Amino acid sequence: LTNEIPTEAEVKALNEELHKRSTIPEHVYKLIDGLPKDTHPMTQLSIGLLALQPGSEFGQAYRAGTVNKADYWKPTLEDSLTLLGQIPL
């Protein structure tokens, strides 16, 4: 999109940042482990993603009323990066 290729240092920094964000709360594992064994994998993924909502920076800022509409992208970006770090697990 920008016709720019990241440097090795930028790639390394992004990988390190995503790794820092990779922790999944224990309640999510317990929730998924408690599902019936024949639950479809996409249903398990959806439930797992929805269970991560309490840690959402956007959700917290929105509920607190501390972010204006023009800045919604900031906590949304943070949540997106966190999800990218958590999904591979």
C-alpha positions in Angstrom: 0.0 0.0 0.0 2.8 2.4 0.8 5.4 0.9 -1.5 7.7 0.6 1.6 9.3 -2.6 2.8 10.1 -2.7 6.5 13.7 -3.1 7.6 14.8 -6.1 9.5 15.0 -4.0 12.6 11.3 -2.9 12.1 10.2 -6.5 11.6 12.1 -7.5 14.7 10.5 -4.7 16.7 7.1 -5.6 15.6 7.6 -9.3 16.4 8.8 -8.4 19.9 5.8 -6.1 20.4 3.4 -8.8 19.3 5.1 -11.3 21.6 4.7 -8.9 24.5 1.0 -8.9 23.8 0.5 -12.6 23.4 -0.7 -13.4 26.9 -4.2 -14.8 27.0 -6.1 -14.6 30.2 -6.7 -17.8 32.1 -10.5 -17.4 32.0 -10.4 -17.7 28.2 -8.6 -21.0 28.3 -11.1 -22.3 31.0 -14.0 -21.1 28.9 -12.8 -22.9 25.7 -11.8 -26.0 27.6 -15.4 -26.1 29.1 -17.0 -26.2 25.6 -18.5 -29.5 24.4 -15.8 -31.5 22.5 -17.8 -31.4 19.3 -18.0 -27.6 19.2 -17.0 -26.4 15.7 -13.5 -24.7 15.7 -14.8 -21.5 14.3 -17.4 -21.3 17.1 -14.5 -21.9 19.6 -12.5 -19.1 18.0 -15.5 -16.7 18.1 -16.2 -17.5 21.8 -12.5 -17.1 22.6 -12.3 -13.7 20.8 -15.4 -12.4 22.5 -14.1 -13.6 25.9 -11.1 -11.2 25.4 -13.4 -8.2 25.4 -12.8 -7.2 29.1 -9.2 -6.4 28.2 -10.1 -4.2 25.3 -8.5 -0.8 25.5 -11.3 0.6 23.2 -14.0 -0.9 25.4 -12.4 0.5 28.6 -11.9 4.0 27.1 -15.4 4.1 25.6 -17.1 3.0 28.9 -15.0 5.6 30.8 -15.9 8.3 28.2 -12.2 9.2 27.9 -11.9 9.0 24.1 -13.5 11.3 21.6 -14.8 10.0 18.3 -11.8 11.4 16.3 -9.5 9.3 18.4 -11.3 6.0 18.3 -8.6 4.7 16.0 -6.0 4.8 18.7 -7.4 2.2 21.2 -8.7 0.2 18.2 -5.2 0.0 16.8 -4.0 -1.2 20.3 -6.7 -3.8 20.4 -5.9 -5.0 16.9 -2.2 -5.4 17.7 -3.0 -7.3 20.8 -5.3 -9.6 18.9 -2.6 -10.2 16.3 -0.3 -11.2 19.2 -2.9 -13.5 20.8 -4.3 -15.2 17.7 -1.4 -17.5 16.9 -1.7 -19.2 20.3 
